[in-house]
Amino acid sequence: MAQAAQVNVLEVNNSSIQVEHDKKRRQFVIRLNGSHDRAVLLYEYVGKKTVDLQHTEVPDAYRGRGIAKHLAKAAMDFVVEEDLKAHLTCWYIQKYVKENPQPQYFEHIYQ
């Protein structure tokens, strides 16, 4: 059973950023500069209803533009929508949640 990628489109500075959720590869992806460069957020299931948000990576040339926050938001929204619990191994996700203190996020995070 193949799982299609889910795409969320976000408007930023009059340009759209598409966050793709590749459930098969367990990653969120933003294609940059066409499709050559990519920003990614990787996760793994560590239990039936538990994920570990492990790593976020944005190419050096694209850092400081707020791209990682779109990956973090998509990942946290996924955790909430699927009613999962999350371990926040990735330091950037920890920072994102601290800077965006949404009650629904805290309900789904292992402290």
N, C-alpha and C positions, 0 to 999 in steps of 0.2 A: 504494500500500500504506500504509494508515493505521497509525500506531503508537500504541497506547493508553498513557496515562500510568501509570506504576508508582507505587504508593503505599506508603510505609513509615510505620507508626504507632509513635510513641515515647511512652512514658508519662513525664510530668514533673509532679511535685507533684499527683498524682491527677487530672491532666487530660491528655488525649492530644493530641499534636502530630503531625499528618500531613504528611509530606514527600512531595509529588508530583513525579515526574520526567516532565517533558514533553519527550520526545526530539525531537519535531518542532520545537518552539520552542527547544530546547537550553537548558532552564532547570529548576532545582529550585524548587518553590514551597511555601510554607506559607501557607494561608489563615487569616487572623486575624479575630476578631470576625465569625464567620459566613463570608462570602465577600467582604466589602467591602474590607478591607485585606489586603495580601499582603506577605510577605517573599520575596525572590527571590535566586537565585544564577544568574548567566548564564555560559555557556561557549560556545566555538566550537571546531569541529574545524579544526586548522591543518595537518593531515596525515592520512593514512589511519588511523593508530593513535595520534594525538597530539591532545590537547585543551589549550586555554588556558582556565583557570578565571579569568574576567575580572573579575567584579564581584559583590559581595554587598550587598544593600540591605534594611534593616529600617526600617519607618516609625518616626519619632521617638518616638511614644507607646509603642512596644513595645521600645525599645532597653534594654539592660542586663538582660534577662530570660533570656539564654542561647539565644535563638531562632536566631541566626546559626550557632551551633555545630552545630545539627541540620542546617542546610543544608550546612555544610562537611563534616560526617561523611558525609552522603548522597553528596555529590559525590566525596569521596575513596574511599568504598566502591565507587562506580560505576567509578572509574578502575581500582581493583584488580580488581574482578570482570570487567571487560571487557578486562583486560590491556593497558591504554593507558599512554601516557606523558603527563605533565601539565606544563605551564608554569603557574606560580603567579603570575599577574599581580596578582591581588587581594591586597591587604595582609592582609585578614582570614584568608584561607586560609593564607597564610604563617604568621601567628600561630597559627592552629589546629594546624597540623602541628608547629610548634615546641613547643606546649604539650601535644600528644598524640603523642609520638614513637613511632609504630608502625612497626616494620621494614618491613612490607608497603607502607606509604606511601612511604618513602624509595626503595624499589626502583622506584617508578613516577614519580618526580619528576626533571625536568631540573634539574640544579644549575648 
